C-alpha cells in the first residue's frame, strides 16, 4: 500500500513550490501539501510564535485528514519543520526527506540576522528581498518559468507571516543529536550550487542519520525540486518505493 506523502514548503514560499511533485505522485498515493501558518492561503492573522507550532499544525492536519502515518518531506525551513515533527511525533513517520536544509540551531550571529531581516520585511515588504535572493534560491541558469514562479511565491508572502516565522526559526532547537536517533529511512537531497545549505551540510546529515541515502543534484541551487524536477522526482520515487515495501 502506498504511504501518504506530506510535503512541507520552505520560507518564504507556499505549497505550490511542490507542484512538480504533486503532479508526479498524486495519481499513485495520497499527497498532502499544506500552506504553513502565516504563508500562502493560511489565515493571515494566525502567525507562528514558536517554531514547534509548525509541527503541531502538521500533526493536527494529519488528525483532521485521518492519516495515521506518512512520509514527511521538507525543503529548507520545511526540512527543519520535518525534523521537529520527528521530535514531537516520531511514531507517525515512516520516512524523512530532508532537502537543502540543516539541523544545527542558529548561531548568535544568525539570530541577529534573522531578527534584522524580520524587521526589514515588515518595513519594506517582500519585493526588494525577493529580487536580491532569487538567483540564490534558484541557479542563475534556471528555467525562466521556474524563476518567475519562485519570485511570485516570495512576493505574494505576507511580510507579517514571514517575519513571525523568521523570529520563531531563530529560536529553534538543535536537531543534530535527534538525527542520530532516527529509526526510519531518510533521503537527503541537495543542489550542487546551493549556497544557503551547501553539499557539506547534506553530507553531515547523511553521516549522522543511521539509515539514509544522499542525492546530490547537479546544476541546482536551493530548490532542486523545481530546478531539476525530473532528477528530484526520480530520487523521491525510489525512496517512496522503498518505504512502501518496508511497510
DAQUI-V685476 format. One record per backbone hydrogen bond with DSSP energy under -1.0 kcal/mol. CO is the residue of the C=O (numbers start at 1). NH is the residue of the N-H. E is the energy in kcal/mol with one decimal. If there is no record, write none. Layout:
co:nh:e
CO:NH:E
CO:NH:E
This chain:
co:nh:e
4:71:-2.8
5:32:-3.0
6:73:-3.0
8:75:-1.5
10:13:-1.9
14:17:-1.9
15:18:-1.9
16:19:-1.8
18:22:-2.7
19:23:-2.4
20:24:-1.5
21:25:-2.3
22:26:-1.6
25:28:-1.3
25:29:-1.2
30:5:-2.8
32:7:-2.9
36:39:-2.4
39:42:-2.2
43:46:-1.7
45:47:-1.4
50:53:-2.1
51:54:-1.5
52:56:-2.1
53:57:-2.6
54:58:-1.8
55:59:-2.5
56:60:-2.3
57:61:-2.1
58:62:-2.4
59:63:-2.3
60:64:-2.5
61:65:-2.4
62:67:-2.8
63:66:-1.1
70:94:-3.3
71:6:-2.9
72:97:-2.5
73:8:-3.3
74:99:-2.6
75:78:-2.4
76:80:-1.6
77:81:-2.1
78:82:-2.2
79:83:-2.0
80:84:-2.0
81:85:-2.4
82:86:-2.1
83:87:-1.8
84:88:-2.0
85:89:-3.5
89:92:-1.5
90:93:-1.8
92:70:-2.1
95:72:-2.5
96:187:-2.7
97:74:-2.6
98:189:-2.1
99:76:-2.5
103:175:-2.9
107:111:-2.5
108:112:-1.8
109:113:-2.2
110:114:-2.5
111:115:-2.3
112:116:-2.5
113:117:-2.5
114:118:-2.2
115:119:-2.1
116:120:-2.2
117:121:-2.8
118:122:-2.0
119:123:-1.9
120:124:-3.4
121:125:-2.0
126:130:-2.6
127:131:-2.2
128:132:-2.0
129:133:-2.2
130:134:-1.3
133:136:-2.3
133:137:-2.4
134:138:-2.4
139:142:-2.4
143:147:-2.5
144:148:-2.4
145:149:-2.3
146:150:-2.6
147:151:-2.5
148:152:-2.4
149:153:-2.3
150:154:-2.1
151:155:-2.5
152:156:-1.8
158:162:-2.7
159:163:-2.6
160:164:-2.1
161:165:-2.1
162:166:-2.3
163:167:-2.1
164:168:-2.3
165:169:-3.0
166:170:-1.8
169:172:-1.6
175:179:-2.0
178:181:-1.8
179:182:-1.3
185:96:-2.0
186:213:-1.9
187:98:-2.8
188:215:-3.1
189:100:-2.9
190:217:-2.9
191:194:-1.6
198:201:-1.2
198:202:-1.3
199:203:-2.7
200:204:-2.0
201:205:-2.0
202:206:-2.7
203:207:-2.1
204:208:-1.8
205:209:-2.4
211:186:-1.9
213:188:-3.3
215:190:-2.0
217:192:-2.4
217:220:-1.1
220:193:-3.0
223:226:-1.8
223:227:-2.6
224:228:-2.2
228:232:-2.5
229:233:-3.0
230:234:-1.9
231:235:-2.1
232:236:-2.6
233:237:-3.0
234:238:-2.2
235:239:-2.0
236:240:-2.8
237:241:-2.2
238:242:-1.6
239:243:-2.4
240:244:-3.0
241:245:-2.1
242:246:-2.0
243:247:-2.0
